[in-house]
Amino acid sequence: MDGQNWLRINQNNRAVMGKKRNNSAGRVFKMLHEARRKPDSKKIIEAWSDVLQVEEDDGHSRAYFVAEALSILREELNVVENEMADLGFSDDLYLPYLQRCRSALNISNMQASWSGPKAQIKDDTLLSLRLCSELMEDEETELDEEELNEIVQMVHELRELMDDSDLSTEIRVRVRKHLDMISSIVQKTPLVGASALRDGFREGVREIVEDEREIVENSQNEIVAGTVKAWGCVRKAGGAFVEADKVTRATLSVLQRGGDALRLIGG
């Protein structure tokens, strides 16, 4: 997915839903509603690449990202099922329709016609998802799309700076890994919401711990400093959802002993 298209995806989906529902059912509804609009003539990989704004030139990378996204959406359906069961509503209000959603998302051949899975996304299926989204609680952390778009722009600019950088090959590899991680986090937010920021930042902090020496030694370099600053923006965008994570707090306390790298990400 081209990260710069992230904001457009969410703006289009919000227009469909009316009031934005910040929960698993709302996110699955948005994605399936958009997917159903794709022509039957498209291949599955093409339809979902359009929905997810995937612009990878490499076919294997594109297929990998789409497969991962569909897997995430299936996991979100499990969340919907569990939360609806906890709320005590009758199974027939949602279970048959969630199964249809799973059938639409359970893809074994990305090159097959989209018409088959698309047939599972009927009006009553989307209506049931919408009902679930209304009945389920909204997540506490609502993401600021402007903040996320700024992160995307930061990553884009840092990647461009890499072309003329005098950084060593080793540092370039490490920086690219961090930028890819940050980009992937933002790309997953339409699928799983703030948990993408929490889980991604947790992983990012571990990487910063491992790269502590290189970060400190190159902290005056615009690209290195900008990359760690981007991690700080991920932390800020996740807000309380990130700060409440016990694993992240514990890891940050370890990093704080080094001092310099932690200050760069706002610790």
N, C-alpha and C positions, 0 to 999 in steps of 0.2 A: 504494500500500500504506500502510495506517496503521502507522506505525513502532512504535506501542506493541504491535502484535500480533506483532512480529518474534520475540520470545522464545518465544511459544506455538508458532509454526511449527516452530522448531528442537527444542523439547521433544517435540512430536508425532512428528517425523521420527526422532528418536533412539530413541524407543520401538520404532519399526518395525525399525530396523537392528540393535538389540542393541548391540554394541560400535560406538561411533561411528567412522566412517572419514572421516578428514580429507583427502579427495582428490577429484578431479574426478568419478570414477565414483561415489563415494559420494553426492555432491551431486545428480548427475543421477538416480541411483536414488531418492533421497528424494522428489524433485519428481515423477517419473513414477509412483511408487507412490501418492502422494497424489492425483495427477490421475486415476489409474484408478478411484479410489473415487467420482468424481463421476458423477452419473446421466447416462445417454445422452440424456435429454430436454433437458439444458442446451445452450445455445449454447457455442461454443468460448470466446468472450470471457468468458462467465459462469463456465465451469469453471475457467479459469486465473485469473480474478479471485479466485475462492474459494481456490485453492491458494496464491496469492501474497498474499492478504489485501489486495487492492486495494480501496480505498474512495473512490476519486475520484468525485465527482459528475458531472464533465464526461466525456462519452463519449469524446471525442477523446483526452483525457489518459489515460483508462483504457486505451484501445486502444494508445496509444503505449507505455505502460509494459509492457503484456503482450507486445507485439511485441518490445520491447527485451529483455525477460527471456527469451523463447524464442530470440532470436538469441544471447544469452549462453550458454544451455544447449547450443545447436548448436556453439558454439565449444568448450565444455567436452568435447563428444563428440570433437572433433578432438584435444584433448589426450589423451583416453583412448586413441584409436586410435594415436597416435604413441608413447605410453608403452608400450602393450602390444606394439607392433612392436619397440620397443627391448629389451623383456624377452625377445623371441624365441619367444613362444607362437604356436601355429598360428592362422592367420587365421580358420579356421572356428569357433574357440571364441568369437569376439567380433564379427568384421566383419558377418556377416548380421544380428546383433541390434542393432548400432550403427546399421545402415541403417534398421531398423524404428523405432528411436528418432528418427532424423532425419525419417522420414516422419510420425511423430506430432507433431513439433515444427515441421515446415515448413508453416505455415498461410498461405493466401492470402486466405481469407474468414473473418474473425473471427465473423461472424454465422451461419456454417454450424453444423450439428449436431455436437456433440462426439463422437457415436457413431462417426463415421468414423475420425478420428485415434486415438481410444481403442482401436479394434480392433487397432491395431499394438502395443499395450502388453500383450503376452502374458506368461504365467508364465515361459516360457523366456527371454524378453527381459530380464525383471527379474532372473532368476537369473544370466544372463550378466553383467549390469551388477554384480551383487553379487560375482561371482567376480572381475571386474576390480578392484573396489574392495579386495578382499582381497589381490590380487597386487601392486597398485600401492603404492608407498611413501606413507605419510602425509606431509602437508606439515609442515614443521618448526614453523610457528606455529599453535597451536590457539587459536582465539578464545575469549575469556572472555565468555560470554553476559550475565553480570551487568554487565560494563563496557559492553557495547553497549546494553543496556537503559537504563543510566544516561544514555548519550548521547541516546537517543531521548527520555527524560524531560526532559533539559535543553533540547532543541530545542522540545519541546512547551511548556514553561514560558516560554521566551523569546518564542515566537510569541504567547502570551497577553499577555505584558507589552507587546508592540508595540501592542496596541489602545489603551492609555492613555499611550503614550509621547509626549514632546515633541520627539523627534528630528526633524530636517528631513526633507522628502520624499526628498531625495537619499540621505541616510544610511539611511533606512528601506529604500529599494530595494536598496542595497548589502547591508544586513544580511539581508534576505529572500533574496537570492541565495546568501549564505553558508549560511544555514539550510537552504535547499533542497538545496544541494550535500551538506551533512552528512547530511541525511535520506536522500538518494539513495544515499550510500555505505553506510549501514547496511542499507538495503533490499536491496542487491546482495550482501551477505555470504553469505546462504544459497545464492547461485548460484555465486559464484566464490571464496568464502573470503577469506583475508587479502589477496589481491591487490586486492580492492575498497578496502581501507584504504590500501594502498600507493599505488595509482593515484589514488585520491580525495584523499589527503593531498598528493600531489605537485601536483595541480591547485589544491588549496586554498592551498598556500604561494604559488603564482604569484598568486592573487587577493589574498592578504595583501600581497605585494610591491606590487601595483598600488594597493592601498588604504592603503598605509602612513601617509600623511599624515592621512587621515580617522580611521584607527584610533588614532593617537597623540593627535590633537586631542580625540577623544571617549573616551579610555581610561577616564575616570572614570564614564562612563555604564554603568549596570548591564547593559543589553542588549548594548552593543558589547563590553564586557569579557567578558560571559558567552559571547558568540558565539566570540570568539577562544579563550576557555578550552575551549569545546567542540572546537575544532580540536586543542587540546592533548590532549584525551581521545581523539580519533581517533588521534593519533600514538602515545599510550601503548597503546591497544588493539591497534594493529598491531605493537607490540614490535619485535623484531629484523628482521621482514620489512620494516618501514618504514625503520628506521635503516640497513639495509644498502643501500638504494636510492641509487645514485650520483647520480642526477639530483636527488633530494630533498636530499641532503647539499650538493650544489653550490649549489642555490637557497637553502638555509638559510644558507650561508656569506655569500651576498650580503645576505640580509635581516639578518644579524647586525651588519652595518655600521651599520644604523639603530638596532638595539639594543632599543628599547622594545617593538615589536610581537613580536619574537622571544621576549623574556622572557615575554610573555603566553601563548605556546604552549609554553612549557617548554624553550626553547632555551638 
